[in-house]
Amino acid sequence: MLAKMTSKNQLTLPKSITAAVDAAEYFEVEARNGQIVLTPVRIQRGDAVRAKLAELGLQEQDIADAVQWVRQPPPAGMSHKE
């Protein structure tokens, strides 16, 4: 079966293929021996957030520091909305 890649590097997978693997919304993508391999992945929202944080290299302390910074009162004459 052929699938054409668009100019934006997008592919449309044939319905018969996605049906055969119990179609998922997300796929793990890897290049293996000159082939592109897609593996269906079931991601829960919390897992997606944790994956993005890991991708960005953010640690728990970074998040705690950001929350603490936001909770500080703004300097005199300013608000957080400015």
mmCIF file as gemmi writes it, N, C-alpha and C atoms, coordinates in Angstrom:
data_model
loop_
_atom_site.group_PDB
_atom_site.id
_atom_site.type_symbol
_atom_site.label_atom_id
_atom_site.label_alt_id
_atom_site.label_comp_id
_atom_site.label_asym_id
_atom_site.label_entity_id
_atom_site.label_seq_id
_atom_site.pdbx_PDB_ins_code
_atom_site.Cartn_x
_atom_site.Cartn_y
_atom_site.Cartn_z
_atom_site.occupancy
_atom_site.B_iso_or_equiv
_atom_site.pdbx_formal_charge
_atom_site.auth_seq_id
_atom_site.auth_asym_id
_atom_site.pdbx_PDB_model_num
ATOM 1 N N . MET Axp A 1 ? 0.837 -1.167 0 1 0 ? 1 A 1
ATOM 2 C CA . MET Axp A 1 ? 0 0 0 1 0 ? 1 A 1
ATOM 3 C C . MET Axp A 1 ? 0.888 1.238 0 1 0 ? 1 A 1
ATOM 4 N N . LEU Axp A 2 ? 0.536 2.24 -0.763 1 0 ? 2 A 1
ATOM 5 C CA . LEU Axp A 2 ? 1.305 3.474 -0.818 1 0 ? 2 A 1
ATOM 6 C C . LEU Axp A 2 ? 0.647 4.566 0.013 1 0 ? 2 A 1
ATOM 7 N N . ALA Axp A 3 ? 1.477 5.397 0.604 1 0 ? 3 A 1
ATOM 8 C CA . ALA Axp A 3 ? 1.019 6.608 1.293 1 0 ? 3 A 1
ATOM 9 C C . ALA Axp A 3 ? 1.943 7.714 0.83 1 0 ? 3 A 1
ATOM 10 N N . LYS Axp A 4 ? 1.379 8.848 0.444 1 0 ? 4 A 1
ATOM 11 C CA . LYS Axp A 4 ? 2.174 9.965 -0.053 1 0 ? 4 A 1
ATOM 12 C C . LYS Axp A 4 ? 2.454 10.963 1.067 1 0 ? 4 A 1
ATOM 13 N N . MET Axp A 5 ? 3.714 11.416 1.155 1 0 ? 5 A 1
ATOM 14 C CA . MET Axp A 5 ? 4.092 12.43 2.131 1 0 ? 5 A 1
ATOM 15 C C . MET Axp A 5 ? 3.842 13.801 1.511 1 0 ? 5 A 1
ATOM 16 N N . THR Axp A 6 ? 3.197 14.687 2.264 1 0 ? 6 A 1
ATOM 17 C CA . THR Axp A 6 ? 2.927 16.043 1.774 1 0 ? 6 A 1
ATOM 18 C C . THR Axp A 6 ? 4.157 16.917 1.957 1 0 ? 6 A 1
ATOM 19 N N . SER Axp A 7 ? 4.078 18.131 1.451 1 0 ? 7 A 1
ATOM 20 C CA . SER Axp A 7 ? 5.19 19.077 1.59 1 0 ? 7 A 1
ATOM 21 C C . SER Axp A 7 ? 5.444 19.447 3.052 1 0 ? 7 A 1
ATOM 22 N N . LYS Axp A 8 ? 4.471 19.172 3.92 1 0 ? 8 A 1
ATOM 23 C CA . LYS Axp A 8 ? 4.615 19.454 5.357 1 0 ? 8 A 1
ATOM 24 C C . LYS Axp A 8 ? 4.984 18.196 6.145 1 0 ? 8 A 1
ATOM 25 N N . ASN Axp A 9 ? 5.514 17.198 5.45 1 0 ? 9 A 1
ATOM 26 C CA . ASN Axp A 9 ? 5.925 15.929 6.071 1 0 ? 9 A 1
ATOM 27 C C . ASN Axp A 9 ? 4.779 15.192 6.752 1 0 ? 9 A 1
ATOM 28 N N . GLN Axp A 10 ? 3.592 15.286 6.196 1 0 ? 10 A 1
ATOM 29 C CA . GLN Axp A 10 ? 2.44 14.596 6.768 1 0 ? 10 A 1
ATOM 30 C C . GLN Axp A 10 ? 2.069 13.406 5.899 1 0 ? 10 A 1
ATOM 31 N N . LEU Axp A 11 ? 1.638 12.332 6.568 1 0 ? 11 A 1
ATOM 32 C CA . LEU Axp A 11 ? 1.179 11.13 5.895 1 0 ? 11 A 1
ATOM 33 C C . LEU Axp A 11 ? -0.239 10.824 6.335 1 0 ? 11 A 1
ATOM 34 N N . THR Axp A 12 ? -1.036 10.321 5.431 1 0 ? 12 A 1
ATOM 35 C CA . THR Axp A 12 ? -2.346 9.807 5.788 1 0 ? 12 A 1
ATOM 36 C C . THR Axp A 12 ? -2.249 8.292 5.742 1 0 ? 12 A 1
ATOM 37 N N . LEU Axp A 13 ? -2.523 7.667 6.872 1 0 ? 13 A 1
ATOM 38 C CA . LEU Axp A 13 ? -2.442 6.217 6.934 1 0 ? 13 A 1
ATOM 39 C C . LEU Axp A 13 ? -3.744 5.616 6.419 1 0 ? 13 A 1
ATOM 40 N N . PRO Axp A 14 ? -3.65 4.585 5.6 1 0 ? 14 A 1
ATOM 41 C CA . PRO Axp A 14 ? -4.864 3.939 5.104 1 0 ? 14 A 1
ATOM 42 C C . PRO Axp A 14 ? -5.705 3.392 6.26 1 0 ? 14 A 1
ATOM 43 N N . LYS Axp A 15 ? -7.015 3.516 6.132 1 0 ? 15 A 1
ATOM 44 C CA . LYS Axp A 15 ? -7.939 3.084 7.178 1 0 ? 15 A 1
ATOM 45 C C . LYS Axp A 15 ? -7.765 1.602 7.5 1 0 ? 15 A 1
ATOM 46 N N . SER Axp A 16 ? -7.514 0.795 6.482 1 0 ? 16 A 1
ATOM 47 C CA . SER Axp A 16 ? -7.349 -0.644 6.725 1 0 ? 16 A 1
ATOM 48 C C . SER Axp A 16 ? -6.13 -0.927 7.603 1 0 ? 16 A 1
ATOM 49 N N . ILE Axp A 17 ? -5.109 -0.092 7.502 1 0 ? 17 A 1
ATOM 50 C CA . ILE Axp A 17 ? -3.905 -0.265 8.325 1 0 ? 17 A 1
ATOM 51 C C . ILE Axp A 17 ? -4.182 0.135 9.768 1 0 ? 17 A 1
ATOM 52 N N . THR Axp A 18 ? -4.789 1.305 9.963 1 0 ? 18 A 1
ATOM 53 C CA . THR Axp A 18 ? -5.061 1.75 11.337 1 0 ? 18 A 1
ATOM 54 C C . THR Axp A 18 ? -6.079 0.838 12.011 1 0 ? 18 A 1
ATOM 55 N N . ALA Axp A 19 ? -7.028 0.314 11.248 1 0 ? 19 A 1
ATOM 56 C CA . ALA Axp A 19 ? -8.012 -0.607 11.819 1 0 ? 19 A 1
ATOM 57 C C . ALA Axp A 19 ? -7.339 -1.903 12.271 1 0 ? 19 A 1
ATOM 58 N N . ALA Axp A 20 ? -6.308 -2.318 11.566 1 0 ? 20 A 1
ATOM 59 C CA . ALA Axp A 20 ? -5.616 -3.567 11.891 1 0 ? 20 A 1
ATOM 60 C C . ALA Axp A 20 ? -4.829 -3.48 13.19 1 0 ? 20 A 1
ATOM 61 N N . VAL Axp A 21 ? -4.5 -2.263 13.632 1 0 ? 21 A 1
ATOM 62 C CA . VAL Axp A 21 ? -3.738 -2.104 14.871 1 0 ? 21 A 1
ATOM 63 C C . VAL Axp A 21 ? -4.547 -1.399 15.947 1 0 ? 21 A 1
ATOM 64 N N . ASP Axp A 22 ? -5.867 -1.439 15.821 1 0 ? 22 A 1
ATOM 65 C CA . ASP Axp A 22 ? -6.727 -0.801 16.818 1 0 ? 22 A 1
ATOM 66 C C . ASP Axp A 22 ? -6.308 0.657 16.977 1 0 ? 22 A 1
ATOM 67 N N . ALA Axp A 23 ? -6.516 1.428 15.932 1 0 ? 23 A 1
ATOM 68 C CA . ALA Axp A 23 ? -6.032 2.806 15.751 1 0 ? 23 A 1
ATOM 69 C C . ALA Axp A 23 ? -5.903 3.594 17.048 1 0 ? 23 A 1
ATOM 70 N N . ALA Axp A 24 ? -4.754 4.226 17.178 1 0 ? 24 A 1
ATOM 71 C CA . ALA Axp A 24 ? -4.466 5.083 18.316 1 0 ? 24 A 1
ATOM 72 C C . ALA Axp A 24 ? -4.306 6.514 17.819 1 0 ? 24 A 1
ATOM 73 N N . GLU Axp A 25 ? -4.391 7.474 18.732 1 0 ? 25 A 1
ATOM 74 C CA . GLU Axp A 25 ? -4.211 8.876 18.363 1 0 ? 25 A 1
ATOM 75 C C . GLU Axp A 25 ? -2.73 9.236 18.262 1 0 ? 25 A 1
ATOM 76 N N . TYR Axp A 26 ? -1.888 8.544 19.019 1 0 ? 26 A 1
ATOM 77 C CA . TYR Axp A 26 ? -0.456 8.822 19.039 1 0 ? 26 A 1
ATOM 78 C C . TYR Axp A 26 ? 0.328 7.583 18.605 1 0 ? 26 A 1
ATOM 79 N N . PHE Axp A 27 ? 1.467 7.842 17.991 1 0 ? 27 A 1
ATOM 80 C CA . PHE Axp A 27 ? 2.347 6.766 17.554 1 0 ? 27 A 1
ATOM 81 C C . PHE Axp A 27 ? 3.777 7.101 17.953 1 0 ? 27 A 1
ATOM 82 N N . GLU Axp A 28 ? 4.494 6.127 18.449 1 0 ? 28 A 1
ATOM 83 C CA . GLU Axp A 28 ? 5.933 6.255 18.66 1 0 ? 28 A 1
ATOM 84 C C . GLU Axp A 28 ? 6.554 6.105 17.278 1 0 ? 28 A 1
ATOM 85 N N . VAL Axp A 29 ? 7.458 7.006 16.911 1 0 ? 29 A 1
ATOM 86 C CA . VAL Axp A 29 ? 8.051 6.993 15.576 1 0 ? 29 A 1
ATOM 87 C C . VAL Axp A 29 ? 9.556 6.791 15.707 1 0 ? 29 A 1
ATOM 88 N N . GLU Axp A 30 ? 10.088 5.855 14.93 1 0 ? 30 A 1
ATOM 89 C CA . GLU Axp A 30 ? 11.535 5.653 14.934 1 0 ? 30 A 1
ATOM 90 C C . GLU Axp A 30 ? 12.001 5.224 13.546 1 0 ? 30 A 1
ATOM 91 N N . ALA Axp A 31 ? 13.238 5.538 13.258 1 0 ? 31 A 1
ATOM 92 C CA . ALA Axp A 31 ? 13.868 5.075 12.028 1 0 ? 31 A 1
ATOM 93 C C . ALA Axp A 31 ? 14.674 3.839 12.388 1 0 ? 31 A 1
ATOM 94 N N . ARG Axp A 32 ? 14.427 2.742 11.66 1 0 ? 32 A 1
ATOM 95 C CA . ARG Axp A 32 ? 15.113 1.487 11.95 1 0 ? 32 A 1
ATOM 96 C C . ARG Axp A 32 ? 15.52 0.822 10.639 1 0 ? 32 A 1
ATOM 97 N N . ASN Axp A 33 ? 16.821 0.716 10.433 1 0 ? 33 A 1
ATOM 98 C CA . ASN Axp A 33 ? 17.347 0.056 9.229 1 0 ? 33 A 1
ATOM 99 C C . ASN Axp A 33 ? 16.753 0.629 7.948 1 0 ? 33 A 1
ATOM 100 N N . GLY Axp A 34 ? 16.689 1.966 7.863 1 0 ? 34 A 1
ATOM 101 C CA . GLY Axp A 34 ? 16.184 2.618 6.662 1 0 ? 34 A 1
ATOM 102 C C . GLY Axp A 34 ? 14.677 2.613 6.521 1 0 ? 34 A 1
ATOM 103 N N . GLN Axp A 35 ? 13.969 2.196 7.555 1 0 ? 35 A 1
ATOM 104 C CA . GLN Axp A 35 ? 12.503 2.183 7.523 1 0 ? 35 A 1
ATOM 105 C C . GLN Axp A 35 ? 11.958 3.092 8.616 1 0 ? 35 A 1
ATOM 106 N N . ILE Axp A 36 ? 10.766 3.619 8.388 1 0 ? 36 A 1
ATOM 107 C CA . ILE Axp A 36 ? 10.06 4.386 9.415 1 0 ? 36 A 1
ATOM 108 C C . ILE Axp A 36 ? 9.091 3.429 10.085 1 0 ? 36 A 1
ATOM 109 N N . VAL Axp A 37 ? 9.215 3.3 11.398 1 0 ? 37 A 1
ATOM 110 C CA . VAL Axp A 37 ? 8.382 2.365 12.146 1 0 ? 37 A 1
ATOM 111 C C . VAL Axp A 37 ? 7.45 3.163 13.053 1 0 ? 37 A 1
ATOM 112 N N . LEU Axp A 38 ? 6.146 2.919 12.928 1 0 ? 38 A 1
ATOM 113 C CA . LEU Axp A 38 ? 5.131 3.559 13.767 1 0 ? 38 A 1
ATOM 114 C C . LEU Axp A 38 ? 4.566 2.514 14.718 1 0 ? 38 A 1
ATOM 115 N N . THR Axp A 39 ? 4.552 2.823 16.006 1 0 ? 39 A 1
ATOM 116 C CA . THR Axp A 39 ? 3.985 1.926 16.998 1 0 ? 39 A 1
ATOM 117 C C . THR Axp A 39 ? 2.877 2.666 17.738 1 0 ? 39 A 1
ATOM 118 N N . PRO Axp A 40 ? 1.639 2.156 17.683 1 0 ? 40 A 1
ATOM 119 C CA . PRO Axp A 40 ? 0.546 2.83 18.388 1 0 ? 40 A 1
ATOM 120 C C . PRO Axp A 40 ? 0.836 2.936 19.88 1 0 ? 40 A 1
ATOM 121 N N . VAL Axp A 41 ? 0.511 4.1 20.458 1 0 ? 41 A 1
ATOM 122 C CA . VAL Axp A 41 ? 0.738 4.355 21.873 1 0 ? 41 A 1
ATOM 123 C C . VAL Axp A 41 ? -0.538 4.921 22.47 1 0 ? 41 A 1
ATOM 124 N N . ARG Axp A 42 ? -0.904 4.409 23.605 1 0 ? 42 A 1
ATOM 125 C CA . ARG Axp A 42 ? -2.048 4.95 24.346 1 0 ? 42 A 1
ATOM 126 C C . ARG Axp A 42 ? -1.497 5.91 25.392 1 0 ? 42 A 1
ATOM 127 N N . ILE Axp A 43 ? -1.779 7.179 25.246 1 0 ? 43 A 1
ATOM 128 C CA . ILE Axp A 43 ? -1.271 8.193 26.179 1 0 ? 43 A 1
ATOM 129 C C . ILE Axp A 43 ? -2.432 8.78 26.954 1 0 ? 43 A 1
ATOM 130 N N . GLN Axp A 44 ? -2.28 8.804 28.25 1 0 ? 44 A 1
ATOM 131 C CA . GLN Axp A 44 ? -3.245 9.488 29.09 1 0 ? 44 A 1
ATOM 132 C C . GLN Axp A 44 ? -2.769 10.929 29.22 1 0 ? 44 A 1
ATOM 133 N N . ARG Axp A 45 ? -3.665 11.849 29.449 1 0 ? 45 A 1
ATOM 134 C CA . ARG Axp A 45 ? -3.298 13.268 29.498 1 0 ? 45 A 1
ATOM 135 C C . ARG Axp A 45 ? -2.132 13.536 30.444 1 0 ? 45 A 1
ATOM 136 N N . GLY Axp A 46 ? -2.135 12.951 31.607 1 0 ? 46 A 1
ATOM 137 C CA . GLY Axp A 46 ? -1.043 13.15 32.555 1 0 ? 46 A 1
ATOM 138 C C . GLY Axp A 46 ? 0.279 12.669 31.984 1 0 ? 46 A 1
ATOM 139 N N . ASP Axp A 47 ? 0.232 11.544 31.265 1 0 ? 47 A 1
ATOM 140 C CA . ASP Axp A 47 ? 1.449 11.019 30.635 1 0 ? 47 A 1
ATOM 141 C C . ASP Axp A 47 ? 1.96 11.984 29.576 1 0 ? 47 A 1
ATOM 142 N N . ALA Axp A 48 ? 1.055 12.6 28.821 1 0 ? 48 A 1
ATOM 143 C CA . ALA Axp A 48 ? 1.456 13.541 27.775 1 0 ? 48 A 1
ATOM 144 C C . ALA Axp A 48 ? 2.143 14.757 28.393 1 0 ? 48 A 1
ATOM 145 N N . VAL Axp A 49 ? 1.619 15.244 29.509 1 0 ? 49 A 1
ATOM 146 C CA . VAL Axp A 49 ? 2.226 16.389 30.194 1 0 ? 49 A 1
ATOM 147 C C . VAL Axp A 49 ? 3.61 16.014 30.716 1 0 ? 49 A 1
ATOM 148 N N . ARG Axp A 50 ? 3.71 14.852 31.359 1 0 ? 50 A 1
ATOM 149 C CA . ARG Axp A 50 ? 5.007 14.408 31.872 1 0 ? 50 A 1
ATOM 150 C C . ARG Axp A 50 ? 6.015 14.221 30.742 1 0 ? 50 A 1
ATOM 151 N N . ALA Axp A 51 ? 5.574 13.695 29.614 1 0 ? 51 A 1
ATOM 152 C CA . ALA Axp A 51 ? 6.47 13.5 28.471 1 0 ? 51 A 1
ATOM 153 C C . ALA Axp A 51 ? 6.978 14.839 27.951 1 0 ? 51 A 1
ATOM 154 N N . LYS Axp A 52 ? 6.096 15.843 27.88 1 0 ? 52 A 1
ATOM 155 C CA . LYS Axp A 52 ? 6.505 17.165 27.4 1 0 ? 52 A 1
ATOM 156 C C . LYS Axp A 52 ? 7.485 17.808 28.373 1 0 ? 52 A 1
ATOM 157 N N . LEU Axp A 53 ? 7.232 17.686 29.673 1 0 ? 53 A 1
ATOM 158 C CA . LEU Axp A 53 ? 8.148 18.234 30.671 1 0 ? 53 A 1
ATOM 159 C C . LEU Axp A 53 ? 9.524 17.577 30.55 1 0 ? 53 A 1
ATOM 160 N N . ALA Axp A 54 ? 9.54 16.266 30.343 1 0 ? 54 A 1
ATOM 161 C CA . ALA Axp A 54 ? 10.813 15.554 30.186 1 0 ? 54 A 1
ATOM 162 C C . ALA Axp A 54 ? 11.518 16.013 28.917 1 0 ? 54 A 1
ATOM 163 N N . GLU Axp A 55 ? 10.75 16.195 27.844 1 0 ? 55 A 1
ATOM 164 C CA . GLU Axp A 55 ? 11.317 16.657 26.576 1 0 ? 55 A 1
ATOM 165 C C . GLU Axp A 55 ? 11.967 18.029 26.735 1 0 ? 55 A 1
ATOM 166 N N . LEU Axp A 56 ? 11.353 18.877 27.543 1 0 ? 56 A 1
ATOM 167 C CA . LEU Axp A 56 ? 11.879 20.225 27.776 1 0 ? 56 A 1
ATOM 168 C C . LEU Axp A 56 ? 12.973 20.248 28.836 1 0 ? 56 A 1
ATOM 169 N N . GLY Axp A 57 ? 13.191 19.118 29.497 1 0 ? 57 A 1
ATOM 170 C CA . GLY Axp A 57 ? 14.23 19.044 30.524 1 0 ? 57 A 1
ATOM 171 C C . GLY Axp A 57 ? 13.83 19.712 31.832 1 0 ? 57 A 1
ATOM 172 N N . LEU Axp A 58 ? 12.523 19.886 32.057 1 0 ? 58 A 1
ATOM 173 C CA . LEU Axp A 58 ? 12.053 20.529 33.284 1 0 ? 58 A 1
ATOM 174 C C . LEU Axp A 58 ? 11.957 19.504 34.411 1 0 ? 58 A 1
ATOM 175 N N . GLN Axp A 59 ? 12.405 19.91 35.575 1 0 ? 59 A 1
ATOM 176 C CA . GLN Axp A 59 ? 12.362 19.061 36.76 1 0 ? 59 A 1
ATOM 177 C C . GLN Axp A 59 ? 11.312 19.606 37.721 1 0 ? 59 A 1
ATOM 178 N N . GLU Axp A 60 ? 10.975 18.824 38.747 1 0 ? 60 A 1
ATOM 179 C CA . GLU Axp A 60 ? 9.978 19.253 39.735 1 0 ? 60 A 1
ATOM 180 C C . GLU Axp A 60 ? 10.357 20.583 40.363 1 0 ? 60 A 1
ATOM 181 N N . GLN Axp A 61 ? 11.651 20.784 40.63 1 0 ? 61 A 1
ATOM 182 C CA . GLN Axp A 61 ? 12.094 22.027 41.266 1 0 ? 61 A 1
ATOM 183 C C . GLN Axp A 61 ? 11.862 23.222 40.351 1 0 ? 61 A 1
ATOM 184 N N . ASP Axp A 62 ? 12.027 23.056 39.034 1 0 ? 62 A 1
ATOM 185 C CA . ASP Axp A 62 ? 11.764 24.141 38.089 1 0 ? 62 A 1
ATOM 186 C C . ASP Axp A 62 ? 10.314 24.584 38.178 1 0 ? 62 A 1
ATOM 187 N N . ILE Axp A 63 ? 9.416 23.628 38.278 1 0 ? 63 A 1
ATOM 188 C CA . ILE Axp A 63 ? 7.985 23.933 38.362 1 0 ? 63 A 1
ATOM 189 C C . ILE Axp A 63 ? 7.672 24.617 39.684 1 0 ? 63 A 1
ATOM 190 N N . ALA Axp A 64 ? 8.231 24.108 40.776 1 0 ? 64 A 1
ATOM 191 C CA . ALA Axp A 64 ? 8.027 24.725 42.094 1 0 ? 64 A 1
ATOM 192 C C . ALA Axp A 64 ? 8.539 26.157 42.093 1 0 ? 64 A 1
ATOM 193 N N . ASP Axp A 65 ? 9.711 26.389 41.496 1 0 ? 65 A 1
ATOM 194 C CA . ASP Axp A 65 ? 10.27 27.743 41.419 1 0 ? 65 A 1
ATOM 195 C C . ASP Axp A 65 ? 9.355 28.668 40.618 1 0 ? 65 A 1
ATOM 196 N N . ALA Axp A 66 ? 8.805 28.172 39.512 1 0 ? 66 A 1
ATOM 197 C CA . ALA Axp A 66 ? 7.918 28.99 38.675 1 0 ? 66 A 1
ATOM 198 C C . ALA Axp A 66 ? 6.637 29.349 39.432 1 0 ? 66 A 1
ATOM 199 N N . VAL Axp A 67 ? 6.073 28.38 40.144 1 0 ? 67 A 1
ATOM 200 C CA . VAL Axp A 67 ? 4.857 28.638 40.925 1 0 ? 67 A 1
ATOM 201 C C . VAL Axp A 67 ? 5.15 29.661 42.016 1 0 ? 67 A 1
ATOM 202 N N . GLN Axp A 68 ? 6.274 29.522 42.69 1 0 ? 68 A 1
ATOM 203 C CA . GLN Axp A 68 ? 6.648 30.473 43.739 1 0 ? 68 A 1
ATOM 204 C C . GLN Axp A 68 ? 6.814 31.871 43.153 1 0 ? 68 A 1
ATOM 205 N N . TRP Axp A 69 ? 7.452 31.98 41.994 1 0 ? 69 A 1
ATOM 206 C CA . TRP Axp A 69 ? 7.652 33.281 41.346 1 0 ? 69 A 1
ATOM 207 C C . TRP Axp A 69 ? 6.318 33.939 40.997 1 0 ? 69 A 1
ATOM 208 N N . VAL Axp A 70 ? 5.389 33.149 40.477 1 0 ? 70 A 1
ATOM 209 C CA . VAL Axp A 70 ? 4.081 33.698 40.085 1 0 ? 70 A 1
ATOM 210 C C . VAL Axp A 70 ? 3.293 34.158 41.305 1 0 ? 70 A 1
ATOM 211 N N . ARG Axp A 71 ? 3.458 33.491 42.409 1 0 ? 71 A 1
ATOM 212 C CA . ARG Axp A 71 ? 2.697 33.822 43.616 1 0 ? 71 A 1
ATOM 213 C C . ARG Axp A 71 ? 3.256 35.019 44.37 1 0 ? 71 A 1
ATOM 214 N N . GLN Axp A 72 ? 4.422 35.522 43.987 1 0 ? 72 A 1
ATOM 215 C CA . GLN Axp A 72 ? 4.987 36.698 44.647 1 0 ? 72 A 1
ATOM 216 C C . GLN Axp A 72 ? 4.118 37.911 44.349 1 0 ? 72 A 1
ATOM 217 N N . PRO Axp A 73 ? 3.981 38.81 45.305 1 0 ? 73 A 1
ATOM 218 C CA . PRO Axp A 73 ? 3.236 40.04 45.012 1 0 ? 73 A 1
ATOM 219 C C . PRO Axp A 73 ? 4.02 40.869 43.986 1 0 ? 73 A 1
ATOM 220 N N . PRO Axp A 74 ? 3.317 41.522 43.076 1 0 ? 74 A 1
ATOM 221 C CA . PRO Axp A 74 ? 4.007 42.335 42.065 1 0 ? 74 A 1
ATOM 222 C C . PRO Axp A 74 ? 4.68 43.544 42.712 1 0 ? 74 A 1
ATOM 223 N N . PRO Axp A 75 ? 5.705 44.088 42.055 1 0 ? 75 A 1
ATOM 224 C CA . PRO Axp A 75 ? 6.352 45.303 42.579 1 0 ? 75 A 1
ATOM 225 C C . PRO Axp A 75 ? 5.328 46.425 42.707 1 0 ? 75 A 1
ATOM 226 N N . ALA Axp A 76 ? 5.603 47.365 43.609 1 0 ? 76 A 1
ATOM 227 C CA . ALA Axp A 76 ? 4.676 48.487 43.838 1 0 ? 76 A 1
ATOM 228 C C . ALA Axp A 76 ? 4.348 49.189 42.525 1 0 ? 76 A 1
ATOM 229 N N . GLY Axp A 77 ? 3.072 49.444 42.307 1 0 ? 77 A 1
ATOM 230 C CA . GLY Axp A 77 ? 2.637 50.163 41.121 1 0 ? 77 A 1
ATOM 231 C C . GLY Axp A 77 ? 2.468 49.292 39.893 1 0 ? 77 A 1
ATOM 232 N N . MET Axp A 78 ? 2.686 47.976 39.993 1 0 ? 78 A 1
ATOM 233 C CA . MET Axp A 78 ? 2.534 47.084 38.844 1 0 ? 78 A 1
ATOM 234 C C . MET Axp A 78 ? 1.606 45.946 39.228 1 0 ? 78 A 1
ATOM 235 N N . SER Axp A 79 ? 1.063 45.295 38.215 1 0 ? 79 A 1
ATOM 236 C CA . SER Axp A 79 ? 0.266 44.095 38.459 1 0 ? 79 A 1
ATOM 237 C C . SER Axp A 79 ? 0.819 42.994 37.562 1 0 ? 79 A 1
ATOM 238 N N . HIS Axp A 80 ? 0.449 41.741 37.853 1 0 ? 80 A 1
ATOM 239 C CA . HIS Axp A 80 ? 0.909 40.615 37.038 1 0 ? 80 A 1
ATOM 240 C C . HIS Axp A 80 ? 0.355 40.695 35.613 1 0 ? 80 A 1
ATOM 241 N N . LYS Axp A 81 ? -0.723 41.454 35.415 1 0 ? 81 A 1
ATOM 242 C CA . LYS Axp A 81 ? -1.344 41.536 34.099 1 0 ? 81 A 1
ATOM 243 C C . LYS Axp A 81 ? -0.583 42.417 33.143 1 0 ? 81 A 1
ATOM 244 N N . GLU Axp A 82 ? 0.353 43.194 33.641 1 0 ? 82 A 1
ATOM 245 C CA . GLU Axp A 82 ? 1.116 44.126 32.759 1 0 ? 82 A 1
ATOM 246 C C . GLU Axp A 82 ? 2.237 43.431 32.084 1 0 ? 82 A 1
